[in-house]
Amino acid sequence: MNLNNGDVNTKPTIPNCLKWSEDNQILLFTPIGIYIFTPLYKGLNIDRNGTCVCTARVECQEFNKERGYFKFNNKVLDFTDRIIQENQETFRCATWSPNGTSNLKGCLFIAITTKYNVSIYGPKVNPINSDWIEIENMTENIINSYTNEKVEDITDEIIADQLQSISISWSPLFIGENFDPVSIIAIGSKAGTITFWSYNNGVNFLYCLQAHETWVTISSWSRWVNLGNNQYASSFVTGCVEGSVYLWQVSLSRDFSNNEDGDGKLLLSVTLRMTLTNEDGRMAEIMKWYDSADGSEKFAVIKGRKIYVWLSNESMLLYDAQIISLNFTMQMSKVVTGLTWRYDGSQLRVFTMDGNHWTFNVSNEEGINIDESRTNFINKSLITKWQEQEFEDEKDDESLEEFTFVEEVKNAEEENDSLMKEPIYYGADSSANELFVAVVFALESRTVQYLTDKFEVSHVTFIPTENYKSIEMRGSLVKQLLNRLEDPFLICRKSTTYLMWDLLEYCDPENEYYEDDSLFSMLEKALRNSLLQQSDNLHFLETSYSLFDMTTNDISMNGLVKKLKRQLYNHTLLNKSRIIIHLYCNTLRLEFNGEESIEIQNKIQYEISTLLKYFLGKVLNIISDCLQGGLIAGNERDQTFILNLCDWILLYYQTDEQLLNYAKVIYENLSGLQRTTTKRTFKDLDNEINWTIKLISSTKSAKTKKLKIPARESCPLCQKNILFKHKIIIIF
């Protein structure tokens, strides 16, 4: 039996402790550490086990004076806080950033500890197989946003409560026509206040809101919407310990007055729009948005045994939005630990600590009611997972003599009953298209307890939520993806891997490549038809006007790349081409069956080559002209963007003299820069210049030689690392 659960030697203590990131990583936070898991790509029959591999762990370290440690005066702390301050520091909560918030590849995460320290973490190199380190400690910034006093000198209990951060949320990435990409961090305190911070490779304080009278225990963001007049807003929901849940409008705008760089100062304002619920004293435990591609919104809140849902035909911030509220009382006794939506927003999945799951239908007409069939489908998959885990545990168990029972078992029947293990679900979250759900669980006997932490083990797994042969589901997913791709900034906000991973898991091109109704064939045809309807052989890249006026001297390379991405890179049609290329590239990793396998692979390689060659030719022509015109690429993001494009020419277009000339010009210009990130990060540019020269000359001679290219392989369309079969070798 091949069991592929990810194991950790600890157990979570707080519900809703599992988070799935926009770059397809799974985070589990526990008191002693935060674990990062990678769901592995298979692209095969959905009946196979999914594999969760733990790729990193971040331990909770005690904060010292150098790292922002602060200790309150005991006079402003209650009894519980005094105990916490004397005990070991552990993680209280954590959440992911959106994709695209920093120069680091992949998402970051932010965490709060039991001693109210707040830190942002990121990978040293890339999210997979890399150490995660603290890249910014926000604790001192939070203190300074409230007071100028030293923490140990504070005697005002209100100020002390303001400094005690207990909840956190990170907004989706915001991109507007006149804005650089930015996201907003909201940090809730015991005083009912929330501080808002912009993040773009660093934090910047924006605003402080008195949201509630007491502890802000939870908050959640919807997507950003364009309100017109260069103003954008997000629905921001907050909940506090006494049970109230409020909907706020968080708006972003720019102030261009007295701004020397011309980018304008980022302004944030907050307005209370409505009270969602305040009818009972139970605090909101979990919140979950569903943003449909057609602009409609759904929002769910769990309070005790009650589900609250709000449905809106458009953004809830728009004054003509039609908002309907629903609620349902669940027949369960344990804490809800996980909440996810179905791929089309028609259902909610609820996970509880006693190892149960329910799927509920949600609609305007029929309200909220349980779907027995869907509930049983998912429960069957989960039961299989934890029963397999129990079987593995039994094989590894040593003699029961090593265990010390807290209470004696009275008779044989009671003994057998006590040794039966049952699952406990600590958290759950879903993948990009809601086609998979990840669950963290532990197996425990009902009455037997152990006086050792040897068995403090929990397991992370993921399961499919749909029958992959469903024709209705396939059509709905294809339509949903095409609707998403109408957003020109989509792939800046969501990585291509994130958008496509679970879709590819439901594809089986090895066995269904020539079946017209397979998900793979439907995705391929829909994307290609969409491209053909709006373009003629990809000539949409031909612009009818000059992108840049080379006669002006007030344009920088930063401005060039920004405009380039606006007009070429952030383009709905290019989004579709990126997706189909990603589909093809991942398909190349598969081993096709039958006599047609070579024919299929050759066809896919030809499609990729044709699309990329045209894209690279147009983009690199513009970049090389601008570099020769005296523009300078001065920051890491621009340089990486450009070099990744050139690398693909060396990898796959070694006989195209025009593309090689573009690459040569760009390498020479970047190599000439002094003390830049390019020089530090990419040390072999001189060799690469020589390689382009030799490759160009090799088209006119028969001399051959083998050299390795630096392993900077990434998709030039989505700018994310993906693995291919091709060897990174130049032959000339």
C-alpha distance (Angstrom), angle and dihedral (degrees) to the residues before:
residue distance angle dihedral
M1 . . .
N2 3.80 . .
L3 3.80 108.5 .
N4 3.79 114.5 -175.0
N5 3.79 105.5 -179.6
G6 3.79 118.5 137.0
D7 3.81 112.4 -121.3
V8 3.81 131.7 -153.6
N9 3.79 127.2 -175.5
T10 3.77 96.2 -127.1
K11 3.79 140.8 53.2
P12 3.80 129.3 -122.2
T13 3.79 117.3 -116.9
I14 3.82 100.4 -166.1
P15 3.83 124.6 65.0
N16 3.81 121.3 -119.9
C17 3.80 90.3 35.1
L18 3.81 97.3 145.4
K19 3.84 122.1 85.7
W20 3.84 129.5 -179.0
S21 3.81 112.8 -150.6
E22 3.80 131.2 -142.0
D23 3.81 90.5 -113.0
N24 3.80 90.3 54.7
Q25 3.80 101.8 -100.5
I26 3.81 124.7 132.7
L27 3.81 119.6 -137.8
L28 3.80 124.1 -159.2
F29 3.79 117.4 -173.5
T30 3.79 120.3 -160.1
P31 3.82 129.8 167.3
I32 3.80 94.7 -96.6
G33 3.77 100.4 36.9
I34 3.78 151.4 -8.5
Y35 3.80 117.0 -117.5
I36 3.82 126.7 -157.2
F37 3.81 118.5 -152.1
T38 3.79 129.8 -171.3
P39 3.81 119.2 -149.2
L40 3.78 103.4 -141.0
Y41 3.78 122.2 -127.3
K42 3.79 115.7 -119.0
G43 3.78 107.5 156.7
L44 3.78 90.6 -161.5
N45 3.78 138.5 111.0
I46 3.78 109.1 -36.9
D47 3.80 91.5 -129.1
R48 3.80 90.2 76.2
N49 3.79 119.0 97.9
G50 3.78 116.2 -96.2
T51 3.79 115.5 -126.1
C52 3.81 123.8 -134.9
V53 3.81 114.2 -168.0
C54 3.80 122.3 -169.7
T55 3.80 104.5 -132.7
A56 3.83 102.3 171.8
R57 3.79 144.6 10.1
V58 3.80 129.8 -158.9
E59 3.78 115.9 -160.9
C60 3.78 121.8 -148.5
Q61 3.78 104.8 -113.0
E62 3.75 125.9 -164.0
F63 3.80 110.1 -103.4
N64 3.80 113.0 -123.4
K65 3.78 128.4 -168.7
E66 3.78 92.4 -85.3
R67 3.81 92.0 53.1
G68 3.78 97.5 46.8
Y69 3.80 103.0 -87.2
F70 3.77 114.3 169.2
K71 3.80 132.3 178.2
F72 3.79 123.0 -155.7
N73 3.75 125.5 -135.2
N74 3.83 105.4 -101.2
K75 3.81 89.7 -129.7
V76 3.82 91.1 73.3
L77 3.81 95.8 45.0
D78 3.77 128.8 83.8
F79 3.81 121.9 -132.2
T80 3.82 95.1 -91.0
D81 3.79 93.0 50.0
R82 3.78 91.3 50.5
I83 3.79 89.9 56.1
I84 3.82 91.7 47.1
Q85 3.79 91.4 50.9
E86 3.79 90.5 55.4
N87 3.81 95.8 47.2
Q88 3.78 131.4 75.2
E89 3.78 115.2 -70.9
T90 3.81 114.0 -109.7
F91 3.80 137.1 173.2
R92 3.81 116.0 -84.8
C93 3.82 100.8 -177.4
A94 3.81 142.3 -21.0
T95 3.79 139.9 -171.6
W96 3.80 140.3 -178.1
S97 3.77 127.9 -103.9
P98 3.79 118.4 -128.8
N99 3.77 118.5 -97.4
G100 3.82 116.7 -86.7
T101 3.81 100.3 31.1
S102 3.80 97.0 121.4
N103 3.78 144.6 20.6
L104 3.79 88.7 -103.6
K105 3.77 113.5 97.8
G106 3.79 110.4 -106.4
C107 3.78 134.4 4.6
L108 3.78 129.1 -38.6
F109 3.78 125.8 -144.3
I110 3.78 133.0 -142.0
A111 3.81 125.3 -149.5
I112 3.82 138.6 -171.0
T113 3.80 122.3 -152.4
T114 3.79 131.8 -149.7
K115 3.81 88.4 -101.9
Y116 3.82 90.8 56.5
N117 3.78 97.6 -107.3
V118 3.80 115.0 148.3
S119 3.81 122.1 -156.7
I120 3.80 138.8 168.9
Y121 3.80 118.2 -139.0
G122 3.78 132.2 -163.3
P123 3.82 140.0 169.7
K124 3.79 119.8 -88.7
V125 3.80 92.8 -133.8
N126 3.81 113.2 -7.9
P127 3.82 133.7 -19.1
I128 3.80 94.8 -103.3
N129 3.81 119.5 75.4
S130 3.79 93.5 -10.9
D131 3.79 135.7 120.1
W132 3.78 114.3 -105.7
I133 3.79 115.5 -139.1
E134 3.77 138.1 -178.6
I135 3.80 106.6 -94.4
E136 3.80 98.7 175.4
N137 3.80 134.9 14.7
M138 3.80 111.1 -152.9
T139 3.80 97.4 -175.8
E140 3.80 96.6 97.6
N141 3.80 91.1 44.7
I142 3.80 91.2 53.3
I143 3.79 91.6 50.1
N144 3.80 91.8 50.1
S145 3.81 91.6 49.4
Y146 3.82 89.5 62.4
T147 3.79 107.6 29.8
N148 3.79 146.7 1.8
E149 3.81 92.1 -142.6
K150 3.76 124.9 103.2
V151 3.79 110.6 -104.5
E152 3.79 94.1 -121.8
D153 3.82 90.0 53.9
I154 3.83 95.8 53.1
T155 3.80 113.7 114.6
D156 3.80 98.5 165.0
E157 3.81 108.6 99.2
I158 3.82 92.5 -155.0
I159 3.80 92.3 57.2
A160 3.80 89.8 45.5
D161 3.81 89.9 53.3
Q162 3.80 90.5 48.8
L163 3.79 90.5 56.8
Q164 3.81 92.9 51.0
S165 3.82 103.2 90.6
I166 3.80 113.6 -161.0
S167 3.82 107.7 160.5
I168 3.75 137.5 36.7
S169 3.80 141.6 -176.7
W170 3.79 134.1 178.3
S171 3.80 120.3 -146.7
P172 3.81 125.0 -131.4
L173 3.79 114.2 -91.7
F174 3.78 111.9 -80.5
I175 3.83 120.8 -145.4
G176 3.78 122.3 171.1
E177 3.78 133.9 172.9
N178 3.81 92.3 -98.7
F179 3.80 98.7 27.9
D180 3.77 136.1 87.8
P181 3.82 113.5 -130.9
V182 3.80 109.8 -78.5
S183 3.79 138.5 160.6
I184 3.81 131.2 -158.9
I185 3.80 126.8 -128.1
A186 3.82 117.8 -154.9
I187 3.82 118.1 -161.6
G188 3.82 118.7 -169.4
S189 3.80 123.9 -154.5
K190 3.80 140.0 -160.7
A191 3.80 89.1 -105.3
G192 3.81 92.3 63.8
T193 3.81 92.6 -106.9
I194 3.80 127.7 128.9
T195 3.78 124.7 -157.6
F196 3.81 118.6 -154.5
W197 3.80 121.4 -148.3
S198 3.79 129.7 -176.4
Y199 3.79 116.2 -137.8
N200 3.78 128.4 -158.0
N201 3.81 108.4 141.1
G202 3.81 86.9 -36.4
V203 3.81 141.1 24.3
N204 3.78 127.5 -95.6
F205 3.81 125.0 -175.9
L206 3.81 114.0 -119.9
Y207 3.80 113.1 163.8
C208 3.81 147.0 -13.2
L209 3.82 120.4 -140.7
Q210 3.81 129.2 -166.8
A211 3.81 93.4 -143.5
H212 3.83 101.3 162.9
E213 3.78 139.8 4.2
T214 3.79 93.7 -115.7
W215 3.81 142.7 16.6
V216 3.82 116.8 -13.8
T217 3.79 99.2 -144.7
I218 3.80 101.2 172.4
S219 3.81 143.4 11.3
S220 3.79 136.5 178.0
W221 3.83 138.2 -168.9
S222 3.80 132.8 -143.3
R223 3.81 123.7 -153.6
W224 3.81 119.9 -75.1
V225 3.81 118.8 -97.6
N226 3.79 130.2 -161.9
L227 3.81 110.8 -115.5
G228 3.80 93.9 -179.4
N229 3.81 129.7 -114.6
N230 3.81 90.7 73.7
Q231 3.82 91.5 -62.5
Y232 3.80 126.9 126.4
A233 3.80 130.7 -174.5
S234 3.79 143.9 -171.8
S235 3.80 130.5 -155.7
F236 3.80 104.8 -116.5
V237 3.81 118.6 -168.5
T238 3.80 124.4 -164.2
G239 3.79 133.1 -172.9
C240 3.78 130.7 -168.3
V241 3.78 136.5 -159.1
E242 3.83 94.4 -99.0
G243 3.80 92.0 59.5
S244 3.82 108.0 -102.4
V245 3.83 118.6 135.2
Y246 3.83 119.0 -164.0
L247 3.79 132.9 -170.0
W248 3.82 114.3 -142.7
Q249 3.77 133.1 -174.5
V250 3.80 110.6 -132.1
S251 3.81 109.2 -166.0
L252 3.80 130.3 -167.2
S253 3.79 126.0 -160.0
R254 3.80 140.1 152.9
D255 3.78 130.2 -111.8
F256 3.81 107.9 -154.1
S257 3.80 96.2 179.7
N258 3.81 117.1 109.0
N259 3.80 91.3 3.4
E260 3.78 114.5 136.3
D261 3.82 99.8 -169.5
G262 3.82 92.6 53.0
D263 3.81 94.2 -128.6
G264 3.80 94.1 104.9
K265 3.79 129.1 -131.0
L266 3.82 115.7 -78.4
L267 3.81 111.4 -118.4
L268 3.81 125.5 -165.8
S269 3.79 126.7 -166.7
V270 3.82 131.1 177.3
T271 3.81 128.2 -152.4
L272 3.81 127.9 -178.9
R273 3.81 108.4 -123.0
M274 3.81 104.0 175.5
T275 3.78 147.6 -24.1
L276 3.79 106.0 -110.9
T277 3.78 97.1 -169.2
N278 3.78 137.4 -11.8
E279 3.80 101.3 151.2
D280 3.79 100.5 113.0
G281 3.76 138.2 29.3
R282 3.80 96.4 -118.4
M283 3.78 113.6 113.2
A284 3.79 121.2 -126.8
E285 3.80 108.3 -99.9
I286 3.82 104.1 -177.4
M287 3.83 133.4 15.6
K288 3.78 127.7 -169.8
W289 3.84 132.2 -179.0
Y290 3.79 125.9 -155.6
D291 3.79 112.3 -160.7
S292 3.79 110.8 -167.9
A293 3.80 121.4 -149.4
D294 3.83 88.8 -123.6
G295 3.82 91.5 62.8
S296 3.81 98.5 -101.9
E297 3.80 120.6 127.7
K298 3.79 137.3 -148.4
F299 3.77 126.3 -170.9
A300 3.82 129.1 -171.7
V301 3.81 131.4 -168.6
I302 3.80 129.1 -172.7
K303 3.82 117.4 -148.3
G304 3.79 112.1 173.1
R305 3.82 107.4 -59.3
K306 3.80 93.7 -15.9
I307 3.80 129.9 95.9
Y308 3.81 118.1 -155.0
V309 3.81 118.7 -167.8
W310 3.82 131.5 -177.7
L311 3.81 120.4 -163.9
S312 3.80 122.9 -164.7
N313 3.81 130.9 -179.6
E314 3.84 89.0 -141.5
S315 3.78 138.3 -2.2
M316 3.80 109.9 -32.4
L317 3.80 88.2 -132.6
L318 3.79 93.6 66.8
Y319 3.79 111.5 94.9
D320 3.81 94.6 -135.4
A321 3.84 92.8 51.0
Q322 3.81 113.9 128.4
I323 3.81 105.8 -135.9
I324 3.81 122.5 -170.2
S325 3.82 122.9 -171.3
L326 3.81 124.9 -151.1
N327 3.79 134.3 177.7
F328 3.78 137.6 -174.3
T329 3.82 133.8 -174.7
M330 3.80 112.9 -136.4
Q331 3.80 122.6 -142.9
M332 3.77 97.5 -127.8
S333 3.77 137.1 107.7
K334 3.80 105.3 -156.5
V335 3.80 130.9 80.9
V336 3.81 118.1 -85.6
T337 3.80 107.5 -118.8
G338 3.80 103.4 174.8
L339 3.82 140.2 28.5
T340 3.82 128.7 -176.3
W341 3.81 137.8 164.5
R342 3.80 127.0 -127.5
Y343 3.82 117.3 -109.7
D344 3.83 92.9 -97.8
G345 3.82 96.7 38.3
S346 3.81 92.2 -115.0
Q347 3.81 95.5 116.8
L348 3.79 142.8 35.5
R349 3.79 123.9 -143.6
V350 3.82 116.9 -149.7
F351 3.82 124.1 -165.7
T352 3.80 122.9 -167.3
M353 3.79 134.1 -162.7
D354 3.81 93.6 -112.5
G355 3.80 90.6 68.6
N356 3.80 98.7 -96.7
H357 3.77 134.1 129.2
W358 3.81 132.0 -165.4
T359 3.79 130.6 -172.6
F360 3.81 116.0 -151.0
N361 3.80 128.7 -164.3
V362 3.81 113.0 -130.7
S363 3.81 121.3 -163.4
N364 3.80 141.7 141.4
E365 3.79 92.3 -120.9
E366 3.82 103.2 44.4
G367 3.79 102.0 23.3
I368 3.81 117.8 -148.0
N369 3.82 121.5 -22.5
I370 3.78 136.3 151.6
D371 3.81 121.7 -95.5
E372 3.81 104.7 -146.8
S373 3.80 94.9 -171.0
R374 3.81 95.8 52.8
T375 3.79 90.8 41.9
N376 3.80 91.5 54.9
F377 3.83 92.7 44.9
I378 3.81 93.5 57.2
N379 3.81 94.3 37.9
K380 3.80 90.1 54.0
S381 3.82 91.0 55.3
L382 3.81 92.7 46.2
I383 3.80 93.3 47.0
T384 3.80 89.4 52.5
K385 3.79 89.8 52.6
W386 3.78 97.2 51.1
Q387 3.80 94.0 39.9
E388 3.80 89.1 54.6
Q389 3.79 88.3 48.8
E390 3.80 91.0 50.5
F391 3.80 89.8 51.4
E392 3.81 90.5 52.1
D393 3.81 91.3 47.8
E394 3.79 92.0 51.9
K395 3.80 90.8 53.7
D396 3.79 90.3 52.4
D397 3.81 97.0 42.8
E398 3.78 117.6 111.1
S399 3.79 124.3 -147.1
L400 3.80 116.0 -50.6
E401 3.81 87.2 -124.0
E402 3.79 87.9 83.7
F403 3.79 91.2 62.6
T404 3.78 125.6 84.1
F405 3.79 114.4 -149.5
V406 3.75 120.2 -144.6
E407 3.81 90.6 -148.4
E408 3.79 129.9 21.8
V409 3.78 120.1 -111.1
K410 3.82 108.4 -119.4
N411 3.78 102.9 -153.2
A412 3.79 142.5 -2.3
E413 3.81 94.8 -96.1
E414 3.77 91.6 50.8
E415 3.79 89.7 45.4
N416 3.80 93.4 55.6
D417 3.79 90.6 46.8
S418 3.79 93.1 49.3
L419 3.80 93.4 51.1
M420 3.80 93.5 54.8
K421 3.78 109.4 107.6
E422 3.77 124.7 -138.7
P423 3.79 129.7 -169.6
I424 3.77 125.5 -107.6
Y425 3.81 115.7 -160.3
Y426 3.81 112.4 -148.9
G427 3.79 99.4 175.3
A428 3.80 146.3 -15.5
D429 3.79 138.3 -165.5
S430 3.79 136.3 170.1
S431 3.80 137.0 -124.6
A432 3.80 127.1 -108.2
N433 3.80 97.6 -78.0
E434 3.82 93.9 29.6
L435 3.83 90.0 -113.6
F436 3.80 94.4 124.5
V437 3.77 131.9 37.6
A438 3.80 123.3 -155.6
V439 3.80 118.1 -149.6
V440 3.80 132.2 -172.1
F441 3.80 112.1 -150.7
A442 3.79 142.5 164.7
L443 3.81 130.7 -156.2
E444 3.78 117.0 -131.1
S445 3.79 136.4 169.0
R446 3.78 113.6 -114.6
T447 3.82 98.6 -126.9
V448 3.80 106.6 9.4
Q449 3.78 119.3 90.7
Y450 3.79 128.7 -176.9
L451 3.78 130.3 -140.1
T452 3.79 92.7 -141.9
D453 3.76 134.5 73.6
K454 3.81 90.5 -139.5
F455 3.77 88.2 103.6
E456 3.79 95.9 48.1
V457 3.79 90.7 117.8
S458 3.79 129.9 137.8
H459 3.79 131.0 -177.8
V460 3.81 133.3 -141.5
T461 3.78 118.2 -151.8
F462 3.79 138.9 155.4
I463 3.79 132.0 -146.6
P464 3.82 137.0 -171.7
T465 3.79 115.2 -100.0
E466 3.81 97.7 -161.1
N467 3.79 140.0 48.6
Y468 3.80 101.4 -104.4
K469 3.83 91.7 -147.5
S470 3.80 92.6 62.4
I471 3.82 107.8 123.3
E472 3.81 91.5 -163.6
M473 3.80 91.0 55.3
R474 3.82 92.3 49.1
G475 3.79 93.8 53.7
S476 3.79 91.8 46.0
L477 3.82 92.9 50.4
V478 3.81 93.4 49.3
K479 3.81 91.5 49.9
Q480 3.80 91.0 46.2
L481 3.82 92.3 52.0
L482 3.82 92.9 48.6
N483 3.81 90.2 50.0
R484 3.79 90.4 51.4
L485 3.79 91.5 50.4
E486 3.79 90.7 61.9
D487 3.80 85.6 76.7
P488 3.84 104.6 90.9
F489 3.80 92.3 -155.2
L490 3.80 96.7 45.6
I491 3.79 97.8 109.6
C492 3.79 91.5 47.6
R493 3.80 87.3 58.6
K494 3.79 99.9 36.8
S495 3.79 126.0 34.5
T496 3.78 117.1 -122.5
T497 3.80 89.2 -123.1
Y498 3.79 90.2 55.9
L499 3.79 93.3 48.6
M500 3.80 94.4 46.7
W501 3.80 107.7 30.4
D502 3.79 100.5 88.8
L503 3.81 91.7 36.1
L504 3.80 89.4 56.1
E505 3.80 90.0 47.4
Y506 3.79 87.9 59.5
C507 3.81 91.2 49.4
D508 3.80 121.4 89.3
P509 3.82 103.7 -173.8
E510 3.79 92.2 158.0
N511 3.79 88.9 70.3
E512 3.81 102.4 17.4
Y513 3.81 105.4 38.8
Y514 3.80 94.1 118.8
E515 3.82 95.8 38.9
D516 3.81 108.7 107.0
D517 3.80 94.4 -152.3
S518 3.83 96.3 49.6
L519 3.79 115.8 114.1
F520 3.81 91.4 -119.3
S521 3.82 92.8 53.4
M522 3.80 92.2 44.4
L523 3.82 92.1 50.9
E524 3.81 92.9 46.4
K525 3.81 94.6 48.0
A526 3.80 94.4 43.8
L527 3.80 92.9 51.2
R528 3.80 94.2 45.0
N529 3.81 93.3 46.3
S530 3.80 90.4 48.8
L531 3.80 90.2 52.6
L532 3.80 93.3 47.3
Q533 3.79 93.2 48.4
Q534 3.78 92.2 56.2
S535 3.78 102.4 33.8
D536 3.79 143.5 30.9
N537 3.81 110.8 -128.0
L538 3.79 89.5 -30.5
H539 3.81 92.7 -59.6
F540 3.79 87.8 142.2
L541 3.78 83.4 94.5
E542 3.79 88.8 68.6
T543 3.78 105.7 94.2
S544 3.79 120.1 -154.5
Y545 3.78 92.7 -141.4
S546 3.77 137.4 43.0
L547 3.77 112.7 -86.1
F548 3.78 94.0 -152.6
D549 3.77 134.6 21.9
M550 3.78 103.8 -133.1
T551 3.81 92.1 -167.5
T552 3.81 92.6 70.7
N553 3.77 122.5 83.8
D554 3.79 99.4 -160.5
I555 3.80 96.8 81.9
S556 3.81 120.8 96.5
M557 3.79 130.2 -163.0
N558 3.79 86.8 -106.4
G559 3.79 88.9 58.0
L560 3.79 90.8 44.5
V561 3.78 94.8 55.1
K562 3.80 90.8 42.9
K563 3.80 91.1 54.2
L564 3.77 91.5 40.9
K565 3.79 91.2 55.6
R566 3.78 91.4 44.6
Q567 3.80 94.4 55.2
L568 3.79 103.8 27.2
Y569 3.78 111.2 13.5
N570 3.83 99.8 40.0
H571 3.77 94.7 52.3
T572 3.81 128.3 128.4
L573 3.79 92.7 -135.1
L574 3.77 92.8 48.2
N575 3.79 88.6 48.8
K576 3.78 87.7 59.3
S577 3.79 92.0 47.3
R578 3.82 90.1 50.0
I579 3.76 91.2 51.9
I580 3.80 95.0 48.9
I581 3.82 91.4 46.2
H582 3.79 89.3 50.1
L583 3.80 88.2 49.7
Y584 3.80 90.7 51.7
C585 3.81 95.1 43.4
N586 3.78 93.5 52.4
T587 3.80 90.1 45.2
L588 3.81 89.5 57.5
R589 3.79 87.6 65.6
L590 3.79 91.3 64.2
E591 3.77 126.7 91.0
F592 3.78 106.5 -126.6
N593 3.78 120.4 -147.6
G594 3.78 127.6 -133.3
E595 3.78 136.4 25.6
E596 3.81 92.9 -58.1
S597 3.84 94.3 63.7
I598 3.83 95.2 101.4
E599 3.79 91.5 43.6
I600 3.81 91.6 51.8
Q601 3.80 93.6 48.6
N602 3.80 92.5 47.1
K603 3.80 90.5 50.7
I604 3.79 92.5 50.2
Q605 3.80 92.6 47.0
Y606 3.80 90.0 50.7
E607 3.83 91.7 50.8
I608 3.80 91.3 50.4
S609 3.80 92.8 46.4
T610 3.80 93.3 50.0
L611 3.80 95.1 49.3
L612 3.79 95.6 43.4
K613 3.78 96.0 44.6
Y614 3.78 92.4 57.2
F615 3.80 93.0 43.4
L616 3.81 94.1 48.4
G617 3.79 93.0 45.6
K618 3.81 93.9 54.4
V619 3.80 97.3 41.9
L620 3.82 98.3 42.5
N621 3.80 91.8 46.2
I622 3.81 89.1 60.3
I623 3.81 93.8 43.9
S624 3.82 94.8 48.1
D625 3.82 91.7 48.4
C626 3.79 91.0 51.0
L627 3.80 93.8 46.7
Q628 3.80 90.9 50.5
G629 3.80 87.5 48.8
G630 3.81 89.9 63.6
L631 3.80 103.5 -94.6
I632 3.81 117.4 143.8
A633 3.80 128.6 -142.0
G634 3.77 99.3 -144.5
N635 3.79 107.2 168.5
E636 3.78 136.6 60.6
R637 3.80 97.1 -116.1
D638 3.82 93.3 55.1
Q639 3.79 93.2 44.4
T640 3.79 93.3 48.3
F641 3.79 91.2 47.5
I642 3.81 91.4 53.4
L643 3.80 97.7 40.8
N644 3.79 93.4 50.7
L645 3.80 88.6 57.6
C646 3.80 91.6 50.4
D647 3.80 92.0 48.1
W648 3.76 89.9 60.3
I649 3.79 90.7 57.1
L650 3.80 90.3 54.6
L651 3.78 90.1 47.0
Y652 3.77 102.8 45.6
Y653 3.82 111.7 7.2
Q654 3.78 102.9 52.8
T655 3.81 93.1 140.3
D656 3.81 98.4 47.4
E657 3.81 104.4 98.8
Q658 3.81 94.4 -170.6
L659 3.79 94.3 54.2
L660 3.81 91.0 43.7
N661 3.81 90.3 53.8
Y662 3.81 90.0 52.7
A663 3.79 90.3 51.0
K664 3.80 92.1 47.2
V665 3.82 92.6 53.2
I666 3.80 91.8 48.2
Y667 3.82 94.6 46.7
E668 3.82 90.3 49.6
N669 3.80 93.5 50.0
L670 3.80 94.3 46.7
S671 3.80 92.0 44.2
G672 3.81 89.7 56.3
L673 3.80 93.2 61.3
Q674 3.79 116.0 104.2
R675 3.81 125.2 -134.4
T676 3.79 95.1 -7.3
T677 3.76 133.4 143.6
T678 3.79 87.9 -107.3
K679 3.79 91.4 62.1
R680 3.80 92.2 48.4
T681 3.79 98.4 41.7
F682 3.80 102.1 33.6
K683 3.80 106.3 39.6
D684 3.81 99.4 167.7
L685 3.79 101.5 64.1
D686 3.82 91.6 118.7
N687 3.79 89.5 56.2
E688 3.78 90.7 47.5
I689 3.80 91.0 52.2
N690 3.80 88.2 53.8
W691 3.81 90.5 47.0
T692 3.80 92.0 55.3
I693 3.81 90.2 49.3
K694 3.80 91.7 49.5
L695 3.79 91.8 45.3
I696 3.79 90.7 52.2
S697 3.80 91.3 49.3
S698 3.81 91.2 44.3
T699 3.80 89.2 67.5
K700 3.79 86.3 65.2
S701 3.81 99.0 40.3
A702 3.79 138.9 44.4
K703 3.80 97.1 -128.3
T704 3.79 115.2 124.3
K705 3.77 134.4 -168.9
K706 3.81 135.5 163.1
L707 3.80 124.2 -127.2
K708 3.78 131.9 165.0
I709 3.79 121.5 -122.6
P710 3.82 119.5 -140.5
A711 3.81 109.4 -93.4
R712 3.81 98.1 -108.2
E713 3.77 93.2 128.9
S714 3.78 114.3 158.8
C715 3.75 136.4 143.8
P716 3.84 108.5 -89.9
L717 3.77 90.4 -149.1
C718 3.79 101.6 50.0
Q719 3.84 96.5 20.6
K720 3.81 90.6 -138.0
N721 3.79 128.4 122.8
I722 3.79 113.9 -101.6
L723 3.77 126.7 166.3
F724 3.78 123.7 -119.7
K725 3.78 135.8 -177.7
H726 3.81 92.9 -121.5
K727 3.78 115.0 109.2
I728 3.79 115.7 -125.6
I729 3.80 95.3 -122.1
I730 3.78 132.1 124.2
I731 3.79 117.4 -147.7
F732 3.80 117.8 -162.4
